[in-house]
């Protein structure tokens, strides 16, 4: 059973996240030949004020 962990900054729509998960699942099925029902996708959404790049919070970036 493959597990795929994805971390993103919150702000995407439910439809965008669903499409991404479907595409990731399809890629795993295609490339390692496992049934889709065995693919686990774990999605963690970080709040913009809990993620920084270069010492600047994402919530403060333009």
N, C-alpha and C positions, 0 to 999 in steps of 0.2 A: 504494500500500500504506500504509494508516494504521498508525501506531505509537502505542500508548497506554502511558504510563508511570505506574505507580501505586506510591506509597511508603506503607507501613504499618508500625506498630510490631508486632513479632512477638508472637504469642500467639493467633492465630486458628487454627482447625482447618483441616485440608486440605479438608474439605467446604465450609466457609465461603469459603475462597479460591477454590475451583473454581466455586462458585455465583456469586461476584462476577465472576469472569473471564467466565463464560458470559453473565451479564447485560450486562456492558460490551460484549462482542462483539456481542450482539444489538442493543444501542442504536446502535453504529456502523453495523452493517449496515442497520438501519432508517432512520437519519438521513442517511447519505451514499451509500446505495445501492451498496455494494461486497459482493462475496461474502465469506462468513465466513472462508474459507481465506486471504483476503488481509489479515485483521486480525491484527496482532501486539500482544499484551499483555505488557508487561515488568513484572514484579512484584518490587519490592525490599522486603525485610523488614529493618527496623532493630532491633537489640537495644535493650531498654529503657534500658540503661546507656550508649547511644550517641545518645540523643535527649533534648533538654531543651526545656522550655517555661517561659518566665519565669525562666530561670536555674536551674531545678530539673530534675534528671534524671528521666525518666519512671519509672525504677526506684525512685526515692525518693518518688514521689507516692503518695498513698493513694487 
